[in-house]
Amino acid sequence: MKKEKAVDISRKLFNDDQFGCRHRKDERFFTRNRILTFGLVAMLILKKSMKSLQLILNEFAGFFNLMPVTGSAFTQARSHLSHTAFIELNEKAIVSVVYEDGDYKRYKGKFRLSGIDGSKTILPNEEDIRKEFGAISYTNGKDDQIAGSKPQATASVMYDVLNHVSTDSILGHSRAYEVDLAERHLSRTSENDLILTDRNYTSYRYLGRMIMRGRDFLGRCPKKSFGVVREMFEGKGEDSRIVTLRPPDMKEAEESGLPKEITVRFVRVKLDTGETEISVTSLPDEVLYPTEDFKALYNMRWGVETFYGVLKTRLNLENFTGKTAESVKQDFYAAIYLTGLESILTREVNEKLEKKTCLTHRNGDEETGERIHKHQYKVNKAVSFNAIKNHIFDLFYPEKRNDVILDKLENMFGMNKTCVRKDRKSERKKHSLNRVLNYHKRVRKICY
């Protein structure tokens, strides 16, 4: 069972002295017999909360029947721990467990769909963080005069949109180029990956790198990307065209080690809104991959967008728990690990819920009357993440029984399901700042 294995590997790592030695900042740290061991500090970082730090530490001391721990002691202890601990946790306890037996969802039984996307992340306004990640200037909106700056980072993730696992993640400088970060992800891909990207990535350089590495891809094209794309947006030619491209600057391409030419396929589809969408892909076979398939295939890339929604809303990523660059990295990579853990722990429950349907009633026209729509259930992430957070110590403390805790969590996941309305569409509205502020202060419910 994958959930048992993921928890078991995580538990062993948290309580392994060698794991702590690999990810401490100095060989002197975590050597004395202290209350805050390496594993407990890592668990406390995972148990992020909107409460004050001292309240969390008091709950921790009560759980283990220990003497109270001060916020200062925890802050010093976490400064001795490296964020790389959570990267190893994600690789060994999540990614390896999901794929090692080959039992995972694939597109057409062949491809792992890996969406790559970047997002700006607002950071605490501290000097140490500004030095590490830089800042982005903003204007007052009237005459474009610079009004100030905010520390930000550029997050980039490679996310399996079918199995809901981040296979690689990077927290880079605020001015990092998303394509540079995407190229770093390629070292973590395999031959069966089909990589999905939005229009920000489509360039000769990026396509060339993908082809040189032998990776399949599908990316949306902006209108000004290539001459053939402009023609297809104008309605010229066939909906599927195989084209040989050459770099806009041959000398620069040679210096960068890019191929002198590449052959790709451009596909044109009509969206439900009536808009035209042009995509570029490495899949030339029009029999195996007909043009009409690409509309639904590219739409699957939306999974990486919703993943950022989970990080920033459900897990409150931007509400960082520390004021140093290292604490920012710890929170980021801990959140990545938690999303993978949640996917594994809720997988079986979601598979059971997929077989059930919920009915919703909507008013139809005069002839048809009331319309009944069938939808699927899934685990409510607000409930699942909160349950995992509240049982972090139960899950990973060595004296606890895995089967009891996992059964308890599964009951919570199954009882608090939510209905997925895939056909529901709502117009995006721009609300006033006062309304947004009121929502965040009085309406929004915090789950993590």
C-alpha positions in Angstrom: 0.0 0.0 0.0 1.5 3.3 -1.1 0.1 5.3 1.8 1.6 3.0 4.4 4.9 3.1 2.6 5.0 6.9 2.2 4.3 7.3 5.9 6.8 4.6 6.9 9.6 6.1 4.8 8.9 9.6 6.2 8.8 8.3 9.7 12.1 6.5 9.3 13.8 9.6 7.9 12.4 11.9 10.6 13.9 9.6 13.2 17.1 8.8 11.4 20.3 10.3 12.8 22.0 10.1 9.4 19.2 12.0 7.8 19.7 14.7 10.3 23.4 14.8 9.7 22.9 15.2 6.0 20.7 18.2 6.4 22.1 20.2 9.3 23.9 23.4 8.7 27.0 22.4 10.7 28.3 19.2 12.1 28.1 20.7 15.6 24.3 21.1 15.4 21.8 18.6 16.8 24.5 16.7 18.7 23.4 17.4 22.2 20.5 15.8 24.0 17.9 18.4 23.5 14.0 18.5 23.5 14.0 19.9 20.0 15.6 17.1 18.0 16.1 17.4 14.2 13.0 15.3 13.5 10.8 17.2 15.9 11.9 20.6 14.5 11.1 19.4 10.9 7.6 18.2 12.1 6.9 21.5 13.7 7.8 23.3 10.5 5.3 21.0 8.7 2.7 21.8 11.4 2.5 25.4 10.2 -0.4 27.3 11.7 -2.1 30.7 11.7 -1.8 30.7 15.5 1.1 32.3 17.3 4.3 30.3 17.5 4.2 30.0 21.3 0.7 28.5 21.2 1.9 25.8 18.7 4.9 25.1 21.0 2.7 24.8 24.0 0.5 22.3 22.2 3.6 20.4 21.1 4.9 20.2 24.7 1.5 19.0 25.9 1.3 16.3 23.2 4.7 14.8 24.3 4.3 15.7 28.0 7.4 17.8 27.9 8.6 21.0 29.6 7.4 24.1 27.7 9.7 25.3 24.8 10.2 29.0 24.0 9.7 30.5 20.6 13.4 31.7 20.8 14.6 28.1 21.3 12.6 26.9 18.3 13.8 29.8 16.1 17.4 28.9 16.9 16.8 25.2 16.3 15.2 25.7 12.9 18.1 27.9 11.8 20.4 24.8 12.2 18.2 22.8 9.8 18.5 22.9 6.0 15.5 23.1 3.7 17.1 20.3 1.7 15.6 17.9 4.2 12.2 18.5 2.8 13.5 18.0 -0.8 14.8 14.6 0.1 11.6 13.7 1.9 9.6 14.6 -1.2 11.9 12.5 -3.4 12.1 9.4 -1.3 8.7 9.3 0.5 6.5 10.8 -2.2 7.9 10.7 -5.8 9.6 7.3 -5.5 6.6 5.7 -3.8 4.2 7.0 -6.5 6.2 5.7 -9.5 8.3 2.8 -8.4 5.8 0.0 -9.1 4.5 1.6 -12.3 0.9 1.8 -11.0 0.1 5.4 -11.8 -2.2 7.2 -14.3 -0.8 7.8 -17.8 -2.1 9.7 -20.8 -3.1 7.1 -23.5 -1.4 4.5 -21.3 2.0 5.9 -22.2 2.8 9.4 -21.0 3.2 11.0 -17.6 1.7 14.4 -18.0 4.1 16.9 -16.4 3.0 20.5 -16.3 5.7 23.1 -15.8 4.7 26.6 -14.6 6.1 29.5 -12.6 4.5 31.9 -10.1 5.6 35.0 -8.2 5.6 34.6 -4.5 5.5 37.5 -2.1 8.0 37.2 0.8 8.5 38.9 4.2 10.1 42.3 3.9 13.4 41.5 5.6 16.9 42.5 4.5 18.2 38.9 4.5 15.4 37.8 2.2 15.9 40.8 -0.1 19.6 39.8 -0.5 18.7 36.2 -1.4 15.7 36.7 -3.6 15.7 40.3 -4.7 12.6 42.6 -4.9 10.1 43.7 -7.5 9.4 47.5 -7.8 5.8 48.7 -8.1 4.3 52.0 -9.2 1.5 54.1 -7.8 -0.6 53.5 -11.0 -1.0 57.1 -11.9 2.2 58.4 -13.6 4.3 55.2 -13.3 6.5 56.7 -10.7 8.1 53.9 -8.5 6.2 53.8 -5.2 8.2 51.0 -3.5 9.3 47.4 -3.8 8.4 44.0 -2.4 10.6 41.1 -1.8 9.5 38.2 -4.1 10.6 34.9 -5.3 10.0 33.0 -8.6 8.6 29.6 -7.8 8.7 26.9 -10.5 7.2 23.5 -10.3 7.0 20.4 -12.5 3.7 18.8 -11.5 2.1 15.5 -12.6 -1.4 16.7 -13.4 -2.9 13.2 -13.4 -1.4 11.9 -10.2 -1.2 15.2 -8.4 2.4 15.1 -7.3 5.1 17.7 -7.7 8.1 15.8 -9.1 10.5 18.8 -8.9 10.3 22.3 -7.5 12.6 25.4 -7.4 12.3 28.6 -5.5 14.4 31.1 -7.4 15.3 34.8 -7.5 12.6 37.3 -8.2 14.0 38.1 -11.6 14.7 34.6 -12.6 13.6 33.7 -16.1 10.9 31.0 -16.1 12.5 29.2 -19.1 15.8 29.0 -17.3 14.1 27.4 -14.3 12.1 25.0 -16.7 15.3 23.8 -18.2 16.6 22.9 -14.8 13.5 20.7 -14.4 14.4 18.7 -17.5 17.1 16.8 -15.6 14.3 15.3 -13.5 12.2 14.1 -16.5 12.2 10.7 -18.2 11.5 9.4 -21.7 7.8 8.8 -20.9 7.1 12.4 -19.9 4.9 14.7 -22.0 5.6 18.2 -20.8 2.8 20.8 -20.9 3.6 24.5 -20.8 1.8 27.8 -21.4 2.6 30.5 -23.9 5.3 32.1 -21.8 7.7 29.2 -22.5 7.2 28.8 -26.3 10.4 29.9 -28.0 13.0 28.3 -30.4 15.4 28.0 -27.5 13.0 26.1 -25.3 11.7 23.8 -28.0 15.3 23.1 -29.1 16.3 22.2 -25.6 13.4 19.8 -25.3 14.2 18.1 -28.6 17.9 17.8 -27.8 17.0 16.0 -24.6 14.5 13.8 -26.4 11.4 14.9 -24.5 7.9 15.2 -25.8 6.0 18.4 -25.2 2.9 20.4 -25.9 2.9 24.2 -25.4 0.6 27.0 -26.3 1.8 29.6 -28.8 1.5 33.4 -28.5 0.5 35.1 -31.8 4.0 36.6 -32.4 6.0 33.5 -31.6 6.5 32.1 -35.2 5.5 33.1 -38.7 3.5 29.9 -39.2 1.6 30.7 -35.9 0.6 34.1 -37.2 -0.7 32.5 -40.4 -2.7 29.9 -38.5 -4.3 32.6 -36.3 -5.4 34.3 -39.5 -7.2 31.1 -40.5 -4.7 30.1 -43.2 -3.6 26.5 -44.0 -4.6 23.2 -42.3 -5.4 22.8 -38.6 -2.4 20.5 -38.3 0.9 21.4 -39.9 4.4 19.9 -39.5 7.0 22.6 -39.9 10.8 22.9 -39.8 11.9 25.9 -37.8 15.2 27.7 -37.8 16.6 29.9 -35.1 16.0 33.7 -35.4 19.7 34.3 -34.7 21.9 31.4 -36.1 25.1 32.7 -34.5 23.5 32.9 -31.0 22.0 29.5 -31.5 25.4 27.9 -32.3 27.0 29.6 -29.3 24.2 28.3 -27.1 24.5 24.8 -28.5 21.1 24.8 -30.0 20.3 22.7 -33.2 20.3 24.6 -36.5 16.8 23.4 -37.2 14.0 21.6 -35.5 10.8 19.9 -36.8 7.6 20.3 -34.8 3.9 20.1 -35.3 1.5 23.1 -34.9 -2.1 22.4 -34.1 -5.1 24.8 -34.3 -8.2 24.2 -32.2 -11.4 26.2 -31.5 -12.2 26.8 -27.8 -15.8 26.9 -26.4 -15.5 30.7 -26.2 -15.0 30.8 -30.0 -11.3 31.8 -29.6 -8.6 30.1 -31.6 -5.7 28.3 -29.8 -2.5 27.3 -31.5 -0.3 24.7 -29.8 3.1 23.3 -30.8 4.0 19.7 -30.1 6.6 17.0 -30.7 3.8 14.4 -31.5 3.7 14.2 -35.3 1.5 11.2 -35.8 -2.0 12.5 -36.7 -3.5 9.0 -36.4 -2.3 8.4 -32.8 -2.7 12.0 -31.8 -5.6 13.6 -33.9 -6.0 17.3 -33.9 -9.3 17.2 -31.9 -7.5 15.6 -29.0 -5.2 18.5 -28.3 -8.0 20.8 -26.9 -8.7 18.4 -24.0 -5.0 17.5 -23.6 -3.8 21.1 -23.2 -6.7 21.8 -20.9 -5.1 19.3 -18.5 -2.3 21.7 -17.9 -4.8 23.6 -15.7 -3.8 21.2 -13.0 -0.5 23.0 -12.4 -2.4 26.3 -12.0 -4.7 24.9 -9.4 -1.7 23.4 -7.7 -0.5 27.0 -7.0 -3.9 27.7 -5.7 -3.5 24.9 -3.2 -0.1 26.2 -2.1 -1.1 29.8 -1.7 -4.7 29.5 -0.4 -5.2 26.1 1.3 -1.6 26.0 2.7 -1.2 29.8 3.1 2.3 29.6 1.6 2.8 33.4 1.6 2.1 33.5 5.3 5.7 32.5 6.0 6.7 31.4 9.5 10.1 33.0 9.6 12.0 36.1 8.6 15.1 34.6 7.0 15.8 33.3 3.5 16.3 29.8 5.0 13.0 29.8 6.8 11.3 30.8 3.5 12.9 27.9 1.7 11.9 25.5 4.5 8.2 26.6 4.3 8.2 26.3 0.5 9.7 22.8 0.3 7.7 21.6 3.3 4.5 22.7 1.5 5.6 20.8 -1.6 6.1 17.7 0.4 2.7 18.1 2.2 0.8 18.3 -1.1 2.3 15.0 -2.2 1.6 13.4 1.1 -2.0 14.5 0.9 -2.3 13.1 -2.6 -1.1 9.7 -1.5 -3.2 9.6 1.7 -6.4 10.6 -0.1 -5.9 8.5 -3.2 -7.8 5.4 -2.2 -10.7 7.5 -0.8 -10.9 9.5 -4.0 -10.9 6.4 -6.1 -13.9 5.1 -4.1 -15.7 8.5 -4.4 -15.2 8.6 -8.1 -17.6 5.7 -8.4 -20.4 7.7 -6.7 -22.3 10.6 -8.1 -24.0 13.6 -6.6 -27.1 15.2 -8.2 -27.7 18.9 -8.6 -30.9 20.6 -9.8 -31.0 23.5 -12.1 -33.9 25.3 -13.7 -34.2 24.5 -17.4 -36.3 26.2 -20.1 -40.1 26.0 -20.4 -40.0 22.7 -22.4 -37.5 20.7 -20.4 -38.3 22.1 -17.0 -35.9 21.2 -14.2 -32.5 19.7 -15.2 -30.7 17.2 -13.2 -26.9 17.1 -13.4 -24.6 14.3 -12.2 -21.3 15.1 -10.7 -18.5 13.3 -9.0 -17.4 13.5 -5.4 -13.8 14.0 -4.2 -12.1 14.6 -0.9 -12.4 18.2 0.5 -8.8 19.5 0.6 -9.7 22.0 3.3 -10.5 19.0 5.5 -7.7 16.7 4.4 -4.9 19.2 4.9 -6.2 20.3 8.3 -6.5 16.6 9.4 -3.0 15.9 8.3 -1.6 18.9 10.1 -3.4 18.0 13.3 -2.0 14.5 13.2 1.6 15.2 12.1 3.0 13.9 15.3 0.7 10.9 15.3 1.9 10.0 11.7 5.6 10.3 12.2 6.3 9.7 15.9 8.0 6.3 16.2 5.8 4.9 19.0 2.5 5.4 17.1 0.7 2.8 15.1 0.4 3.6 11.4 -2.7 1.6 10.8 -4.8 3.3 13.5 -3.8 6.8 12.4 -4.4 6.1 8.7 -7.8 4.5 9.3 -8.8 7.6 11.4 -7.7 9.9 8.6 -9.5 8.0 6.0 -12.7 8.2 7.9 -12.3 12.0 8.1 -11.6 12.2 4.3 -14.6 10.1 3.4 -17.1 11.8 5.7 -16.3 15.3 4.5 -16.4 15.0 0.7 -17.2 17.8 -1.8 -19.0 17.8 -5.1 -17.0 18.5 -8.3 -19.0 20.5 -10.9 -16.9 20.3 -14.0 -19.4 22.0 -16.2 -19.8 25.0 -13.9 -18.5 28.2 -15.3 -18.5 31.6 -13.7 -17.5 34.9 -15.1 -14.3 36.4 -13.6 -15.1 39.6 -11.9 -12.8 42.3 -10.7 -13.8 43.4 -7.2 -12.9 46.6 -5.3 -10.0 46.5 -2.8 -12.5 47.1 0.1 -14.5 44.0 -0.9 -11.3 41.9 -1.2 -10.1 43.1 2.2 -13.5 42.3 3.8 -13.3 38.8 2.3 -9.9 38.0 3.7 -10.7 39.6 7.1 -14.2 38.3 7.8 -15.3 35.7 5.2 -12.5 33.4 4.3 -12.0 30.4 6.6 -8.5 29.3 7.3 -8.0 25.5 7.2 -4.2 25.2 7.7 
